Amino acid sequence: MNKGTKVSDSSPFKGEQEGIRAIILAAGTASRLRPLTSNTPKCLLKVGERTLLERSMDALIKAGIREFVIVTGYLHEQIENFVQQTYGDRISACFIHNKDYETTNNIYSLWLARPKADGEEVLLLDSDLLYDGEIIERVLTDSHENVLTLIRHELGEEEMKVVIDPPLPSLEGKDPSKSPLKGKDPSKSPLKGETFSLPLREGWGGSITEISKTCDPSLAAGESLGIERMGKAYTTALYKELEEMMNSEHLENKFYELAFQRLIPKGHTFSVLDVTDFFSCELDTIEDFENAKQRIPAHLY
Protein backbone atom coordinates (compact mmCIF):
# COMPACT_ATOMS: atom_id res chain seq x y z
CA MET A 1 0.00 0.00 0.00
CA ASN A 2 1.24 3.49 -0.81
CA LYS A 3 2.42 5.82 1.90
CA GLY A 4 -0.45 7.74 3.43
CA THR A 5 -3.18 5.47 2.08
CA LYS A 6 -6.13 4.06 3.91
CA VAL A 7 -8.79 2.48 1.74
CA SER A 8 -12.29 1.71 2.96
CA ASP A 9 -15.06 0.46 0.69
CA SER A 10 -18.75 0.78 1.56
CA SER A 11 -19.81 -0.57 -1.80
CA PRO A 12 -22.43 -3.32 -2.13
CA PHE A 13 -21.14 -3.89 -5.67
CA LYS A 14 -17.54 -4.82 -4.77
CA GLY A 15 -16.15 -4.28 -8.25
CA GLU A 16 -19.22 -5.59 -10.09
CA GLN A 17 -20.15 -2.13 -11.36
CA GLU A 18 -18.89 -1.65 -14.90
CA GLY A 19 -18.21 1.56 -16.82
CA ILE A 20 -16.73 4.88 -15.92
CA ARG A 21 -15.67 5.69 -12.36
CA ALA A 22 -15.81 9.11 -10.75
CA ILE A 23 -12.60 10.06 -8.91
CA ILE A 24 -13.30 12.96 -6.55
CA LEU A 25 -10.39 14.68 -4.79
CA ALA A 26 -11.46 16.04 -1.41
CA ALA A 27 -8.39 16.10 0.83
CA GLY A 28 -7.54 19.81 1.12
CA THR A 29 -7.94 22.10 4.12
CA ALA A 30 -9.12 25.21 2.20
CA SER A 31 -7.34 27.43 4.72
CA ARG A 32 -8.25 30.60 2.79
CA LEU A 33 -11.88 29.97 3.64
CA ARG A 34 -11.47 29.91 7.39
CA PRO A 35 -13.47 30.25 9.59
CA LEU A 36 -15.98 28.60 7.20
CA THR A 37 -13.72 25.56 6.97
CA SER A 38 -12.48 25.52 10.56
CA ASN A 39 -14.82 22.64 11.40
CA THR A 40 -16.21 21.68 7.99
CA PRO A 41 -14.50 20.39 4.83
CA LYS A 42 -14.87 22.80 1.92
CA CYS A 43 -16.81 20.31 -0.15
CA LEU A 44 -19.49 20.12 2.56
CA LEU A 45 -20.15 23.87 2.55
CA LYS A 46 -23.54 24.80 1.15
CA VAL A 47 -24.42 27.14 -1.67
CA GLY A 48 -28.17 27.25 -1.97
CA GLU A 49 -29.80 24.12 -0.63
CA ARG A 50 -27.01 21.61 -1.27
CA THR A 51 -23.36 21.10 -0.44
CA LEU A 52 -20.73 21.33 -3.18
CA LEU A 53 -20.03 17.60 -2.98
CA GLU A 54 -23.73 16.79 -3.11
CA ARG A 55 -24.15 18.89 -6.24
CA SER A 56 -21.38 17.01 -8.03
CA MET A 57 -22.54 13.59 -6.90
CA ASP A 58 -26.16 14.33 -7.84
CA ALA A 59 -25.03 15.38 -11.32
CA LEU A 60 -22.89 12.26 -11.70
CA ILE A 61 -25.68 9.96 -10.53
CA LYS A 62 -28.14 11.65 -12.88
CA ALA A 63 -25.69 10.97 -15.70
CA GLY A 64 -25.64 7.28 -14.85
CA ILE A 65 -22.45 6.98 -12.79
CA ARG A 66 -22.73 4.75 -9.74
CA GLU A 67 -19.11 4.04 -8.84
CA PHE A 68 -17.31 6.69 -6.79
CA VAL A 69 -13.76 6.89 -5.49
CA ILE A 70 -13.35 9.76 -3.04
CA VAL A 71 -9.88 10.72 -1.79
CA THR A 72 -10.24 12.41 1.57
CA GLY A 73 -7.89 14.04 4.05
CA TYR A 74 -8.97 16.95 6.23
CA LEU A 75 -11.95 16.02 8.44
CA HIS A 76 -12.38 12.85 6.40
CA GLU A 77 -14.92 11.27 8.75
CA GLN A 78 -17.42 14.04 7.97
CA ILE A 79 -17.15 13.37 4.23
CA GLU A 80 -17.45 9.62 4.63
CA ASN A 81 -20.47 9.93 6.93
CA PHE A 82 -22.16 12.44 4.65
CA VAL A 83 -21.82 10.24 1.57
CA GLN A 84 -22.94 7.10 3.37
CA GLN A 85 -25.92 8.78 5.01
CA THR A 86 -27.01 10.68 1.90
CA TYR A 87 -26.59 7.99 -0.76
CA GLY A 88 -26.41 4.68 1.07
CA ASP A 89 -26.62 1.63 -1.17
CA ARG A 90 -27.63 3.65 -4.23
CA ILE A 91 -23.96 4.01 -5.15
CA SER A 92 -20.64 2.22 -4.82
CA ALA A 93 -18.41 4.41 -2.62
CA CYS A 94 -14.73 3.76 -2.01
CA PHE A 95 -12.89 6.13 0.33
CA ILE A 96 -9.12 6.56 0.20
CA HIS A 97 -7.64 8.60 3.04
CA ASN A 98 -4.62 10.80 2.39
CA LYS A 99 -3.18 11.14 5.88
CA ASP A 100 -0.48 13.47 4.51
CA TYR A 101 -2.99 16.04 3.26
CA GLU A 102 -1.31 18.89 5.15
CA THR A 103 2.04 18.45 3.37
CA THR A 104 0.94 17.26 -0.08
CA ASN A 105 -1.07 18.66 -2.99
CA ASN A 106 -3.78 17.18 -5.19
CA ILE A 107 -1.28 15.28 -7.35
CA TYR A 108 -0.57 13.03 -4.36
CA SER A 109 -4.27 12.43 -3.75
CA LEU A 110 -4.62 11.42 -7.38
CA TRP A 111 -1.63 9.10 -6.98
CA LEU A 112 -3.28 7.40 -4.01
CA ALA A 113 -6.29 6.60 -6.20
CA ARG A 114 -4.11 4.35 -8.36
CA PRO A 115 -5.65 1.03 -7.22
CA LYS A 116 -9.03 2.21 -8.48
CA ALA A 117 -8.00 4.35 -11.46
CA ASP A 118 -4.93 2.90 -13.20
CA GLY A 119 -6.01 1.41 -16.53
CA GLU A 120 -9.63 2.40 -15.93
CA GLU A 121 -11.95 4.86 -17.63
CA VAL A 122 -12.47 7.66 -15.13
CA LEU A 123 -14.01 11.06 -14.65
CA LEU A 124 -11.74 13.19 -12.44
CA LEU A 125 -13.21 16.06 -10.44
CA ASP A 126 -12.10 18.47 -7.78
CA SER A 127 -14.63 18.24 -4.94
CA ASP A 128 -15.05 21.97 -4.37
CA LEU A 129 -16.50 23.08 -7.71
CA LEU A 130 -19.75 24.98 -8.20
CA TYR A 131 -21.13 24.44 -11.69
CA ASP A 132 -24.16 23.51 -13.75
CA GLY A 133 -24.56 19.72 -13.60
CA GLU A 134 -25.31 19.68 -17.33
CA ILE A 135 -21.54 19.97 -17.82
CA ILE A 136 -21.20 16.35 -16.67
CA GLU A 137 -23.64 15.23 -19.36
CA ARG A 138 -21.65 17.12 -21.99
CA VAL A 139 -18.38 15.56 -20.89
CA LEU A 140 -19.78 12.04 -20.94
CA THR A 141 -21.40 12.42 -24.35
CA ASP A 142 -18.39 14.06 -25.99
CA SER A 143 -17.03 12.00 -28.88
CA HIS A 144 -13.41 12.19 -27.71
CA GLU A 145 -11.91 9.64 -25.33
CA ASN A 146 -9.94 12.15 -23.25
CA VAL A 147 -11.71 15.41 -22.50
CA LEU A 148 -10.81 18.45 -20.40
CA THR A 149 -13.36 21.16 -19.61
CA LEU A 150 -12.39 24.77 -20.24
CA ILE A 151 -13.92 28.13 -19.36
CA ARG A 152 -12.98 31.39 -21.05
CA HIS A 153 -12.49 34.64 -19.19
CA GLU A 154 -9.75 37.17 -18.55
CA LEU A 155 -6.73 35.32 -17.21
CA GLY A 156 -4.01 36.23 -14.73
CA GLU A 157 -1.28 34.39 -12.85
CA GLU A 158 -3.46 32.32 -10.53
CA GLU A 159 -5.51 30.30 -13.01
CA MET A 160 -4.60 26.87 -14.38
CA LYS A 161 -4.27 28.04 -17.98
CA VAL A 162 -4.73 25.95 -21.11
CA VAL A 163 -3.03 26.47 -24.48
CA ILE A 164 -4.65 24.63 -27.37
CA ASP A 165 -4.03 23.70 -31.00
CA PRO A 166 -5.61 24.56 -33.34
CA PRO A 167 -6.02 28.00 -31.80
CA LEU A 168 -9.33 29.16 -30.43
CA PRO A 169 -11.82 30.11 -33.15
CA SER A 170 -12.29 33.85 -33.41
CA LEU A 171 -15.39 35.39 -31.89
CA GLU A 172 -15.37 38.17 -34.47
CA GLY A 173 -18.44 38.28 -36.68
CA LYS A 174 -20.54 36.18 -34.31
CA ASP A 175 -24.21 37.05 -33.99
CA PRO A 176 -24.45 38.98 -30.70
CA SER A 177 -28.10 37.99 -30.37
CA LYS A 178 -26.91 34.42 -29.75
CA SER A 179 -24.49 35.38 -26.99
CA PRO A 180 -25.08 33.82 -23.56
CA LEU A 181 -24.94 37.41 -22.31
CA LYS A 182 -28.32 38.04 -23.87
CA GLY A 183 -30.78 38.73 -21.08
CA LYS A 184 -28.04 39.19 -18.48
CA ASP A 185 -27.84 42.35 -16.44
CA PRO A 186 -24.77 44.12 -17.90
CA SER A 187 -24.33 46.05 -14.67
CA LYS A 188 -23.43 42.82 -12.90
CA SER A 189 -19.97 41.69 -13.87
CA PRO A 190 -19.48 37.90 -13.73
CA LEU A 191 -17.57 36.23 -10.95
CA LYS A 192 -14.12 35.00 -11.76
CA GLY A 193 -14.84 31.69 -13.42
CA GLU A 194 -18.47 32.61 -14.15
CA THR A 195 -18.15 33.53 -17.78
CA PHE A 196 -20.53 34.42 -20.60
CA SER A 197 -18.47 34.52 -23.80
CA LEU A 198 -19.55 32.63 -26.90
CA PRO A 199 -18.78 28.89 -26.83
CA LEU A 200 -16.51 27.09 -29.25
CA ARG A 201 -18.21 25.69 -32.28
CA GLU A 202 -19.77 22.25 -31.99
CA GLY A 203 -17.28 19.44 -32.51
CA TRP A 204 -14.26 21.73 -32.44
CA GLY A 205 -12.20 19.54 -30.09
CA GLY A 206 -8.80 21.28 -30.14
CA SER A 207 -6.01 19.49 -28.28
CA ILE A 208 -3.99 20.82 -25.36
CA THR A 209 -0.37 21.72 -26.01
CA GLU A 210 0.33 23.28 -22.60
CA ILE A 211 -1.41 23.38 -19.23
CA SER A 212 0.07 25.26 -16.28
CA LYS A 213 -0.27 28.31 -14.07
CA THR A 214 2.95 29.77 -15.45
CA CYS A 215 2.22 29.87 -19.19
CA ASP A 216 1.66 33.21 -20.93
CA PRO A 217 -1.99 34.27 -20.36
CA SER A 218 -2.04 35.87 -23.83
CA LEU A 219 -1.45 32.44 -25.39
CA ALA A 220 -4.03 30.60 -23.33
CA ALA A 221 -7.52 29.74 -24.56
CA GLY A 222 -8.93 29.76 -21.04
CA GLU A 223 -8.85 28.10 -17.64
CA SER A 224 -9.26 24.45 -16.77
CA LEU A 225 -12.51 24.01 -14.83
CA GLY A 226 -11.30 20.92 -12.99
CA ILE A 227 -13.35 18.17 -14.67
CA GLU A 228 -11.56 15.67 -16.92
CA ARG A 229 -12.57 12.42 -18.59
CA MET A 230 -9.78 9.91 -19.23
CA GLY A 231 -9.77 6.68 -21.19
CA LYS A 232 -7.99 3.50 -20.15
CA ALA A 233 -4.88 4.18 -22.24
CA TYR A 234 -4.54 7.64 -20.73
CA THR A 235 -4.85 6.50 -17.11
CA THR A 236 -2.30 3.77 -17.77
CA ALA A 237 0.17 6.36 -19.07
CA LEU A 238 -0.78 8.79 -16.30
CA TYR A 239 0.02 6.43 -13.45
CA LYS A 240 3.26 5.36 -15.07
CA GLU A 241 4.23 9.03 -15.10
CA LEU A 242 2.99 9.59 -11.56
CA GLU A 243 5.04 6.63 -10.33
CA GLU A 244 8.19 8.38 -11.51
CA MET A 245 7.06 11.73 -10.12
CA MET A 246 6.14 10.35 -6.69
CA ASN A 247 8.69 7.61 -6.06
CA SER A 248 11.79 9.05 -7.79
CA GLU A 249 11.28 12.81 -7.97
CA HIS A 250 9.15 13.29 -4.85
CA LEU A 251 6.86 15.89 -6.39
CA GLU A 252 4.03 15.26 -3.92
CA ASN A 253 3.35 18.97 -3.42
CA LYS A 254 2.51 19.82 -7.05
CA PHE A 255 -0.77 20.16 -8.93
CA TYR A 256 -1.81 17.08 -10.89
CA GLU A 257 -1.86 19.13 -14.09
CA LEU A 258 1.95 18.86 -14.07
CA ALA A 259 1.54 15.19 -14.93
CA PHE A 260 -0.84 16.14 -17.76
CA GLN A 261 1.80 18.55 -19.07
CA ARG A 262 4.57 15.95 -18.95
CA LEU A 263 2.46 13.47 -20.90
CA ILE A 264 1.89 15.84 -23.85
CA PRO A 265 5.32 15.29 -25.53
CA LYS A 266 4.81 11.56 -24.96
CA GLY A 267 1.73 11.60 -27.16
CA HIS A 268 -0.98 11.78 -24.51
CA THR A 269 -3.22 14.81 -24.31
CA PHE A 270 -6.84 15.95 -24.02
CA SER A 271 -9.38 17.35 -26.39
CA VAL A 272 -10.97 20.52 -25.06
CA LEU A 273 -14.66 20.91 -24.27
CA ASP A 274 -15.62 24.55 -23.87
CA VAL A 275 -18.28 24.87 -21.16
CA THR A 276 -18.19 28.64 -20.92
CA ASP A 277 -21.88 28.88 -21.74
CA PHE A 278 -22.79 27.04 -18.52
CA PHE A 279 -22.72 28.57 -15.05
CA SER A 280 -19.59 27.92 -13.01
CA CYS A 281 -17.59 29.88 -10.48
CA GLU A 282 -14.58 29.52 -8.23
CA LEU A 283 -14.96 29.50 -4.47
CA ASP A 284 -11.60 30.40 -3.03
CA THR A 285 -12.56 33.11 -0.54
CA ILE A 286 -15.41 33.96 1.83
CA GLU A 287 -16.36 36.77 -0.54
CA ASP A 288 -16.58 34.25 -3.39
CA PHE A 289 -19.06 32.22 -1.38
CA GLU A 290 -21.23 35.20 -0.54
CA ASN A 291 -21.25 36.30 -4.18
CA ALA A 292 -22.05 32.79 -5.37
CA LYS A 293 -25.13 32.66 -3.18
CA GLN A 294 -26.42 35.74 -4.99
CA ARG A 295 -25.34 34.72 -8.48
CA ILE A 296 -26.31 31.06 -8.70
CA PRO A 297 -29.15 30.65 -11.23
CA ALA A 298 -32.55 29.88 -9.70
CA HIS A 299 -32.81 26.49 -11.43
CA LEU A 300 -29.58 25.39 -9.73
CA TYR A 301 -30.35 26.73 -6.29
C-alpha positions in Angstrom: 0.0 0.0 0.0 1.2 3.5 -0.8 2.4 5.8 1.9 -0.5 7.7 3.4 -3.2 5.5 2.1 -6.1 4.1 3.9 -8.8 2.5 1.7 -12.3 1.7 3.0 -15.1 0.5 0.7 -18.7 0.8 1.6 -19.8 -0.6 -1.8 -22.4 -3.3 -2.1 -21.1 -3.9 -5.7 -17.5 -4.8 -4.8 -16.2 -4.3 -8.3 -19.2 -5.6 -10.1 -20.2 -2.1 -11.4 -18.9 -1.6 -14.9 -18.2 1.6 -16.8 -16.7 4.9 -15.9 -15.7 5.7 -12.4 -15.8 9.1 -10.8 -12.6 10.1 -8.9 -13.3 13.0 -6.6 -10.4 14.7 -4.8 -11.5 16.0 -1.4 -8.4 16.1 0.8 -7.5 19.8 1.1 -7.9 22.1 4.1 -9.1 25.2 2.2 -7.3 27.4 4.7 -8.2 30.6 2.8 -11.9 30.0 3.6 -11.5 29.9 7.4 -13.5 30.3 9.6 -16.0 28.6 7.2 -13.7 25.6 7.0 -12.5 25.5 10.6 -14.8 22.6 11.4 -16.2 21.7 8.0 -14.5 20.4 4.8 -14.9 22.8 1.9 -16.8 20.3 -0.2 -19.5 20.1 2.6 -20.2 23.9 2.5 -23.5 24.8 1.1 -24.4 27.1 -1.7 -28.2 27.3 -2.0 -29.8 24.1 -0.6 -27.0 21.6 -1.3 -23.4 21.1 -0.4 -20.7 21.3 -3.2 -20.0 17.6 -3.0 -23.7 16.8 -3.1 -24.1 18.9 -6.2 -21.4 17.0 -8.0 -22.5 13.6 -6.9 -26.2 14.3 -7.8 -25.0 15.4 -11.3 -22.9 12.3 -11.7 -25.7 10.0 -10.5 -28.1 11.7 -12.9 -25.7 11.0 -15.7 -25.6 7.3 -14.8 -22.5 7.0 -12.8 -22.7 4.7 -9.7 -19.1 4.0 -8.8 -17.3 6.7 -6.8 -13.8 6.9 -5.5 -13.3 9.8 -3.0 -9.9 10.7 -1.8 -10.2 12.4 1.6 -7.9 14.0 4.1 -9.0 16.9 6.2 -11.9 16.0 8.4 -12.4 12.9 6.4 -14.9 11.3 8.8 -17.4 14.0 8.0 -17.2 13.4 4.2 -17.5 9.6 4.6 -20.5 9.9 6.9 -22.2 12.4 4.6 -21.8 10.2 1.6 -22.9 7.1 3.4 -25.9 8.8 5.0 -27.0 10.7 1.9 -26.6 8.0 -0.8 -26.4 4.7 1.1 -26.6 1.6 -1.2 -27.6 3.7 -4.2 -24.0 4.0 -5.2 -20.6 2.2 -4.8 -18.4 4.4 -2.6 -14.7 3.8 -2.0 -12.9 6.1 0.3 -9.1 6.6 0.2 -7.6 8.6 3.0 -4.6 10.8 2.4 -3.2 11.1 5.9 -0.5 13.5 4.5 -3.0 16.0 3.3 -1.3 18.9 5.1 2.0 18.5 3.4 0.9 17.3 -0.1 -1.1 18.7 -3.0 -3.8 17.2 -5.2 -1.3 15.3 -7.3 -0.6 13.0 -4.4 -4.3 12.4 -3.8 -4.6 11.4 -7.4 -1.6 9.1 -7.0 -3.3 7.4 -4.0 -6.3 6.6 -6.2 -4.1 4.4 -8.4 -5.6 1.0 -7.2 -9.0 2.2 -8.5 -8.0 4.4 -11.5 -4.9 2.9 -13.2 -6.0 1.4 -16.5 -9.6 2.4 -15.9 -12.0 4.9 -17.6 -12.5 7.7 -15.1 -14.0 11.1 -14.7 -11.7 13.2 -12.4 -13.2 16.1 -10.4 -12.1 18.5 -7.8 -14.6 18.2 -4.9 -15.0 22.0 -4.4 -16.5 23.1 -7.7 -19.8 25.0 -8.2 -21.1 24.4 -11.7 -24.2 23.5 -13.8 -24.6 19.7 -13.6 -25.3 19.7 -17.3 -21.5 20.0 -17.8 -21.2 16.3 -16.7 -23.6 15.2 -19.4 -21.7 17.1 -22.0 -18.4 15.6 -20.9 -19.8 12.0 -20.9 -21.4 12.4 -24.4 -18.4 14.1 -26.0 -17.0 12.0 -28.9 -13.4 12.2 -27.7 -11.9 9.6 -25.3 -9.9 12.2 -23.2 -11.7 15.4 -22.5 -10.8 18.4 -20.4 -13.4 21.2 -19.6 -12.4 24.8 -20.2 -13.9 28.1 -19.4 -13.0 31.4 -21.0 -12.5 34.6 -19.2 -9.8 37.2 -18.5 -6.7 35.3 -17.2 -4.0 36.2 -14.7 -1.3 34.4 -12.9 -3.5 32.3 -10.5 -5.5 30.3 -13.0 -4.6 26.9 -14.4 -4.3 28.0 -18.0 -4.7 26.0 -21.1 -3.0 26.5 -24.5 -4.6 24.6 -27.4 -4.0 23.7 -31.0 -5.6 24.6 -33.3 -6.0 28.0 -31.8 -9.3 29.2 -30.4 -11.8 30.1 -33.2 -12.3 33.8 -33.4 -15.4 35.4 -31.9 -15.4 38.2 -34.5 -18.4 38.3 -36.7 -20.5 36.2 -34.3 -24.2 37.1 -34.0 -24.5 39.0 -30.7 -28.1 38.0 -30.4 -26.9 34.4 -29.7 -24.5 35.4 -27.0 -25.1 33.8 -23.6 -24.9 37.4 -22.3 -28.3 38.0 -23.9 -30.8 38.7 -21.1 -28.0 39.2 -18.5 -27.8 42.3 -16.4 -24.8 44.1 -17.9 -24.3 46.1 -14.7 -23.4 42.8 -12.9 -20.0 41.7 -13.9 -19.5 37.9 -13.7 -17.6 36.2 -11.0 -14.1 35.0 -11.8 -14.8 31.7 -13.4 -18.5 32.6 -14.1 -18.1 33.5 -17.8 -20.5 34.4 -20.6 -18.5 34.5 -23.8 -19.6 32.6 -26.9 -18.8 28.9 -26.8 -16.5 27.1 -29.2 -18.2 25.7 -32.3 -19.8 22.3 -32.0 -17.3 19.4 -32.5 -14.3 21.7 -32.4 -12.2 19.5 -30.1 -8.8 21.3 -30.1 -6.0 19.5 -28.3 -4.0 20.8 -25.4 -0.4 21.7 -26.0 0.3 23.3 -22.6 -1.4 23.4 -19.2 0.1 25.3 -16.3 -0.3 28.3 -14.1 2.9 29.8 -15.5 2.2 29.9 -19.2 1.7 33.2 -20.9 -2.0 34.3 -20.4 -2.0 35.9 -23.8 -1.5 32.4 -25.4 -4.0 30.6 -23.3 -7.5 29.7 -24.6 -8.9 29.8 -21.0 -8.8 28.1 -17.6 -9.3 24.5 -16.8 -12.5 24.0 -14.8 -11.3 20.9 -13.0 -13.3 18.2 -14.7 -11.6 15.7 -16.9 -12.6 12.4 -18.6 -9.8 9.9 -19.2 -9.8 6.7 -21.2 -8.0 3.5 -20.2 -4.9 4.2 -22.2 -4.5 7.6 -20.7 -4.9 6.5 -17.1 -2.3 3.8 -17.8 0.2 6.4 -19.1 -0.8 8.8 -16.3 0.0 6.4 -13.4 3.3 5.4 -15.1 4.2 9.0 -15.1 3.0 9.6 -11.6 5.0 6.6 -10.3 8.2 8.4 -11.5 7.1 11.7 -10.1 6.1 10.4 -6.7 8.7 7.6 -6.1 11.8 9.0 -7.8 11.3 12.8 -8.0 9.2 13.3 -4.8 6.9 15.9 -6.4 4.0 15.3 -3.9 3.3 19.0 -3.4 2.5 19.8 -7.1 -0.8 20.2 -8.9 -1.8 17.1 -10.9 -1.9 19.1 -14.1 1.9 18.9 -14.1 1.5 15.2 -14.9 -0.8 16.1 -17.8 1.8 18.6 -19.1 4.6 15.9 -18.9 2.5 13.5 -20.9 1.9 15.8 -23.8 5.3 15.3 -25.5 4.8 11.6 -25.0 1.7 11.6 -27.2 -1.0 11.8 -24.5 -3.2 14.8 -24.3 -6.8 16.0 -24.0 -9.4 17.3 -26.4 -11.0 20.5 -25.1 -14.7 20.9 -24.3 -15.6 24.6 -23.9 -18.3 24.9 -21.2 -18.2 28.6 -20.9 -21.9 28.9 -21.7 -22.8 27.0 -18.5 -22.7 28.6 -15.0 -19.6 27.9 -13.0 -17.6 29.9 -10.5 -14.6 29.5 -8.2 -15.0 29.5 -4.5 -11.6 30.4 -3.0 -12.6 33.1 -0.5 -15.4 34.0 1.8 -16.4 36.8 -0.5 -16.6 34.3 -3.4 -19.1 32.2 -1.4 -21.2 35.2 -0.5 -21.2 36.3 -4.2 -22.0 32.8 -5.4 -25.1 32.7 -3.2 -26.4 35.7 -5.0 -25.3 34.7 -8.5 -26.3 31.1 -8.7 -29.2 30.6 -11.2 -32.6 29.9 -9.7 -32.8 26.5 -11.4 -29.6 25.4 -9.7 -30.3 26.7 -6.3 
